[in-house]
Amino acid sequence: MWNMKKFTALFVVCATVFLTACETKIAVESASEPIATYSDMSGSLDGKIKTSLKTAFNATNIALERDLKYFRVGQKETRHGWKIYARAELDKQIVVELIKAEDGFVNISISYGGGDLMRSQKIFNTIAKEVRTLSM
C-alpha cells in the first residue's frame, strides 16, 4: 500500500525529471556565446550576444522586418531593455526581449507563437548576423 513517504518520493522524482527535461541546449550563431537554451515550459529561446543594447535593438528591427519579412507591430521600452513585438503568418505573435547584461552582453529572449524552436532559432541567428553587419 502507498504511504506518504513513498508518494512524496515519487512526486519529487517526477517533478525533477519533468522540470529538467524541459530545457534544451541549442547551437546559435553568437561568436561569444554559441549555446542558447530553449524552454518547453515557456516556449522561449534565450541566448546572449556581445554587443550594445542599441545595436541589438537596430539589428532586431532589421532582422524581423527586412530579412524575415515579419510585420513589426510595436515596441516597449522596459527598465533594462526593450520588448519588440511582431506578427508572422497565421497571426502568430513574436516577442523579442532585449535585456542589457553585464560585460557588454545583451540577453535575447525570443518567443514565437506558443513555442516554435526552429523559427525562434532562425530569428536569433538572423539577429546575430545583423549585429555582425552593424558592428563592422
VOSEZA-952321 format. One record per atom (N, C-alpha, C): residue number from 1; residue in three letters; z, x, y. Coordinates in steps of 0.02 Angstrom, whole numbers, plus 50000, padded with zeros to 5 digits. Layout:
BEGIN
n	res	Z	X	Y
NUM	ALA	Z	X	Y
...
end
This chain:
BEGIN
n	res	Z	X	Y
1	MET	50000	50042	49941
1	MET	50000	50000	50000
1	MET	50000	50045	50062
2	TRP	49969	50020	50115
2	TRP	49965	50059	50177
2	TRP	50031	50054	50215
3	ASN	50057	50111	50233
3	ASN	50114	50111	50278
3	ASN	50093	50136	50346
4	MET	50136	50134	50393
4	MET	50120	50150	50462
4	MET	50099	50223	50471
5	LYS	50128	50270	50434
5	LYS	50110	50341	50439
5	LYS	50039	50352	50417
6	LYS	50019	50322	50361
6	LYS	49950	50330	50337
6	LYS	49901	50300	50386
7	PHE	49917	50241	50411
7	PHE	49873	50208	50458
7	PHE	49864	50250	50522
8	THR	49919	50276	50548
8	THR	49917	50317	50609
8	THR	49876	50381	50597
9	ALA	49887	50413	50540
9	ALA	49849	50474	50524
9	ALA	49775	50460	50519
10	LEU	49757	50405	50485
10	LEU	49687	50387	50478
10	LEU	49656	50371	50547
11	PHE	49694	50336	50588
11	PHE	49670	50319	50655
11	PHE	49657	50381	50697
12	VAL	49702	50429	50695
12	VAL	49695	50491	50733
12	VAL	49634	50530	50709
13	VAL	49624	50535	50644
13	VAL	49566	50571	50616
13	VAL	49501	50537	50637
14	CYS	49498	50471	50631
14	CYS	49438	50434	50650
14	CYS	49424	50441	50725
15	ALA	49474	50436	50766
15	ALA	49466	50442	50838
15	ALA	49442	50513	50857
16	THR	49469	50563	50825
16	THR	49448	50632	50838
16	THR	49375	50643	50819
17	VAL	49356	50619	50761
17	VAL	49286	50626	50739
17	VAL	49240	50589	50786
18	PHE	49259	50529	50805
18	PHE	49218	50488	50850
18	PHE	49209	50521	50918
19	LEU	49263	50546	50947
19	LEU	49259	50575	51014
19	LEU	49224	50642	51015
20	THR	49233	50683	50964
20	THR	49200	50748	50964
20	THR	49128	50744	50941
21	ALA	49110	50693	50904
21	ALA	49041	50686	50880
21	ALA	48995	50656	50932
22	CYS	49021	50638	50989
22	CYS	48982	50603	51040
22	CYS	48951	50649	51091
23	GLU	48963	50714	51088
23	GLU	48934	50761	51136
23	GLU	48887	50808	51100
24	THR	48829	50819	51131
24	THR	48777	50861	51103
24	THR	48759	50915	51152
25	LYS	48756	50977	51129
25	LYS	48734	51032	51172
25	LYS	48657	51034	51172
26	ILE	48629	51040	51232
26	ILE	48556	51036	51241
26	ILE	48533	51098	51280
27	ALA	48477	51126	51259
27	ALA	48447	51181	51295
27	ALA	48409	51154	51355
28	VAL	48421	51184	51414
28	VAL	48387	51164	51475
28	VAL	48360	51226	51510
29	GLU	48317	51216	51560
29	GLU	48284	51271	51594
29	GLU	48322	51296	51655
30	SER	48386	51306	51648
30	SER	48426	51336	51701
30	SER	48440	51408	51681
31	ALA	48416	51454	51721
31	ALA	48422	51525	51703
31	ALA	48495	51548	51698
32	SER	48538	51522	51741
32	SER	48607	51544	51741
32	SER	48651	51506	51691
33	GLU	48635	51444	51676
33	GLU	48673	51403	51629
33	GLU	48623	51366	51584
34	PRO	48598	51398	51531
34	PRO	48544	51368	51491
34	PRO	48565	51314	51442
35	ILE	48629	51296	51441
35	ILE	48654	51244	51396
35	ILE	48685	51188	51437
36	ALA	48661	51126	51425
36	ALA	48690	51067	51456
36	ALA	48723	51025	51401
37	THR	48760	50975	51421
37	THR	48794	50932	51373
37	THR	48772	50860	51383
38	TYR	48753	50828	51328
38	TYR	48735	50757	51331
38	TYR	48791	50717	51297
39	SER	48816	50666	51331
39	SER	48869	50624	51305
39	SER	48841	50557	51284
40	ASP	48849	50540	51220
40	ASP	48827	50475	51196
40	ASP	48871	50419	51225
41	MET	48933	50435	51240
41	MET	48979	50385	51267
41	MET	48956	50362	51337
42	SER	48941	50409	51381
42	SER	48922	50391	51449
42	SER	48847	50385	51458
43	GLY	48808	50413	51411
43	GLY	48736	50412	51417
43	GLY	48709	50458	51470
44	SER	48747	50513	51483
44	SER	48725	50558	51537
44	SER	48720	50630	51513
45	LEU	48675	50666	51545
45	LEU	48664	50737	51533
45	LEU	48696	50775	51590
46	ASP	48739	50823	51575
46	ASP	48774	50862	51626
46	ASP	48758	50936	51618
47	GLY	48734	50966	51673
47	GLY	48718	51037	51672
47	GLY	48731	51068	51740
48	LYS	48716	51133	51745
48	LYS	48728	51171	51806
48	LYS	48666	51211	51825
49	ILE	48656	51217	51890
49	ILE	48603	51260	51916
49	ILE	48633	51301	51972
50	LYS	48616	51366	51974
50	LYS	48641	51409	52027
50	LYS	48595	51402	52087
51	THR	48618	51364	52136
51	THR	48581	51351	52197
51	THR	48628	51318	52248
52	SER	48602	51307	52307
52	SER	48641	51271	52358
52	SER	48633	51195	52348
53	LEU	48679	51158	52375
53	LEU	48676	51085	52370
53	LEU	48614	51058	52405
54	LYS	48596	51087	52462
54	LYS	48537	51065	52499
54	LYS	48474	51076	52459
55	THR	48467	51134	52427
55	THR	48408	51148	52387
55	THR	48405	51102	52326
56	ALA	48462	51090	52294
56	ALA	48463	51044	52237
56	ALA	48444	50973	52258
57	PHE	48468	50952	52316
57	PHE	48451	50886	52342
57	PHE	48376	50879	52354
58	ASN	48347	50928	52388
58	ASN	48275	50927	52402
58	ASN	48235	50931	52337
59	ALA	48255	50974	52291
59	ALA	48220	50981	52227
59	ALA	48223	50916	52187
60	THR	48280	50882	52188
60	THR	48287	50819	52152
60	THR	48240	50766	52180
61	ASN	48237	50761	52245
61	ASN	48191	50712	52276
61	ASN	48119	50726	52259
62	ILE	48099	50789	52262
62	ILE	48030	50808	52245
62	ILE	48016	50795	52171
63	ALA	48063	50813	52128
63	ALA	48053	50804	52056
63	ALA	48046	50730	52039
64	LEU	48089	50688	52066
64	LEU	48088	50617	52049
64	LEU	48025	50583	52076
65	GLU	48008	50595	52139
65	GLU	47953	50559	52170
65	GLU	47885	50589	52155
66	ARG	47876	50653	52170
66	ARG	47810	50683	52164
66	ARG	47792	50702	52093
67	ASP	47838	50738	52060
67	ASP	47822	50764	51994
67	ASP	47824	50711	51939
68	LEU	47877	50671	51939
68	LEU	47886	50623	51884
68	LEU	47863	50552	51901
69	LYS	47845	50541	51964
69	LYS	47818	50477	51987
69	LYS	47867	50418	51979
70	TYR	47931	50432	51987
70	TYR	47981	50378	51987
70	TYR	47987	50351	52058
71	PHE	48011	50290	52064
71	PHE	48020	50258	52128
71	PHE	48092	50270	52151
72	ARG	48101	50314	52200
72	ARG	48168	50330	52226
72	ARG	48189	50273	52271
73	VAL	48247	50243	52255
73	VAL	48269	50184	52292
73	VAL	48327	50197	52340
74	GLY	48357	50255	52337
74	GLY	48410	50268	52384
74	GLY	48451	50329	52367
75	GLN	48497	50343	52412
75	GLN	48542	50400	52403
75	GLN	48607	50383	52437
76	LYS	48660	50414	52413
76	LYS	48726	50402	52442
76	LYS	48762	50468	52444
77	GLU	48786	50486	52503
77	GLU	48825	50548	52509
77	GLU	48895	50534	52483
78	THR	48919	50577	52440
78	THR	48987	50571	52413
78	THR	49029	50626	52444
79	ARG	49091	50629	52424
79	ARG	49137	50677	52452
79	ARG	49116	50750	52439
80	HIS	49088	50762	52379
80	HIS	49070	50830	52361
80	HIS	48996	50839	52346
81	GLY	48955	50790	52364
81	GLY	48884	50798	52349
81	GLY	48844	50735	52364
82	TRP	48798	50719	52318
82	TRP	48752	50663	52327
82	TRP	48743	50625	52262
83	LYS	48728	50561	52268
83	LYS	48703	50520	52213
83	LYS	48634	50496	52235
84	ILE	48585	50507	52193
84	ILE	48517	50487	52208
84	ILE	48496	50436	52156
85	TYR	48469	50380	52179
85	TYR	48451	50325	52135
85	TYR	48375	50318	52133
86	ALA	48349	50304	52073
86	ALA	48277	50294	52065
86	ALA	48267	50241	52010
87	ARG	48206	50217	52005
87	ARG	48187	50168	51954
87	ARG	48126	50195	51916
88	ALA	48126	50182	51851
88	ALA	48070	50202	51808
88	ALA	48036	50139	51783
89	GLU	47987	50150	51740
89	GLU	47951	50093	51710
89	GLU	48001	50047	51674
90	LEU	47984	49983	51671
90	LEU	48027	49931	51643
90	LEU	48093	49925	51681
91	ASP	48093	49947	51744
91	ASP	48150	49942	51788
91	ASP	48213	49977	51762
92	LYS	48204	50033	51729
92	LYS	48261	50073	51706
92	LYS	48291	50110	51765
93	GLN	48357	50107	51771
93	GLN	48390	50141	51827
93	GLN	48403	50214	51810
94	ILE	48389	50257	51858
94	ILE	48402	50329	51853
94	ILE	48452	50347	51907
95	VAL	48505	50381	51887
95	VAL	48555	50405	51936
95	VAL	48563	50480	51925
96	VAL	48551	50518	51978
96	VAL	48561	50590	51977
96	VAL	48618	50605	52024
97	GLU	48671	50634	51998
97	GLU	48729	50652	52039
97	GLU	48732	50727	52047
98	LEU	48735	50750	52109
98	LEU	48739	50821	52125
98	LEU	48808	50834	52155
99	ILE	48844	50882	52125
99	ILE	48911	50898	52148
99	ILE	48915	50973	52159
100	LYS	48934	50993	52220
100	LYS	48943	51065	52235
100	LYS	49001	51092	52195
101	ALA	48988	51147	52160
101	ALA	49039	51178	52118
101	ALA	49056	51247	52145
102	GLU	49097	51282	52108
102	GLU	49118	51350	52127
102	GLU	49062	51400	52115
103	ASP	49066	51457	52148
103	ASP	49023	51515	52136
103	ASP	48948	51500	52147
104	GLY	48932	51456	52193
104	GLY	48862	51444	52209
104	GLY	48825	51400	52160
105	PHE	48859	51362	52119
105	PHE	48828	51318	52070
105	PHE	48829	51246	52096
106	VAL	48783	51207	52070
106	VAL	48781	51135	52081
106	VAL	48782	51102	52012
107	ASN	48831	51058	52001
107	ASN	48834	51019	51939
107	ASN	48787	50960	51946
108	ILE	48746	50950	51896
108	ILE	48697	50895	51897
108	ILE	48712	50849	51838
109	SER	48721	50786	51852
109	SER	48731	50735	51801
109	SER	48675	50684	51806
110	ILE	48640	50673	51750
110	ILE	48582	50628	51751
110	ILE	48594	50572	51701
111	SER	48585	50511	51725
111	SER	48590	50452	51682
111	SER	48524	50414	51687
112	TYR	48492	50403	51631
112	TYR	48428	50368	51629
112	TYR	48438	50304	51589
113	GLY	48434	50246	51622
113	GLY	48443	50182	51587
113	GLY	48511	50180	51554
114	GLY	48513	50156	51493
114	GLY	48576	50153	51456
114	GLY	48592	50219	51422
115	GLY	48548	50268	51429
115	GLY	48558	50333	51398
115	GLY	48496	50353	51359
116	ASP	48458	50399	51386
116	ASP	48397	50423	51354
116	ASP	48397	50499	51362
117	LEU	48415	50533	51308
117	LEU	48422	50605	51310
117	LEU	48357	50641	51329
118	MET	48302	50623	51298
118	MET	48239	50659	51311
118	MET	48216	50652	51383
119	ARG	48221	50593	51411
119	ARG	48200	50584	51481
119	ARG	48249	50617	51529
120	SER	48313	50615	51513
120	SER	48362	50649	51555
120	SER	48350	50724	51555
121	GLN	48334	50752	51497
121	GLN	48320	50824	51491
121	GLN	48257	50841	51531
122	LYS	48206	50798	51528
122	LYS	48144	50810	51565
122	LYS	48158	50810	51641
123	ILE	48200	50763	51664
123	ILE	48218	50761	51735
123	ILE	48254	50824	51755
124	PHE	48303	50845	51714
124	PHE	48341	50906	51729
124	PHE	48294	50967	51734
125	ASN	48250	50974	51685
125	ASN	48205	51032	51684
125	ASN	48157	51031	51744
126	THR	48136	50971	51765
126	THR	48092	50966	51823
126	THR	48129	50984	51887
127	ILE	48192	50963	51892
127	ILE	48233	50983	51950
127	ILE	48242	51059	51951
128	ALA	48256	51089	51892
128	ALA	48265	51161	51889
128	ALA	48201	51198	51910
129	LYS	48143	51172	51890
129	LYS	48079	51202	51909
129	LYS	48070	51198	51985
130	GLU	48087	51142	52014
130	GLU	48080	51135	52087
130	GLU	48129	51179	52124
131	VAL	48190	51188	52097
131	VAL	48239	51233	52128
131	VAL	48209	51304	52130
132	ARG	48179	51326	52075
132	ARG	48149	51393	52074
132	ARG	48093	51398	52126
133	THR	48053	51345	52132
133	THR	47997	51345	52180
133	THR	48024	51348	52251
134	LEU	48075	51308	52267
134	LEU	48102	51307	52335
134	LEU	48140	51370	52352
135	SER	48165	51406	52303
135	SER	48205	51466	52315
135	SER	48162	51528	52325
136	MET	48098	51523	52315
136	MET	48055	51581	52322
136	MET	48045	51600	52394
end
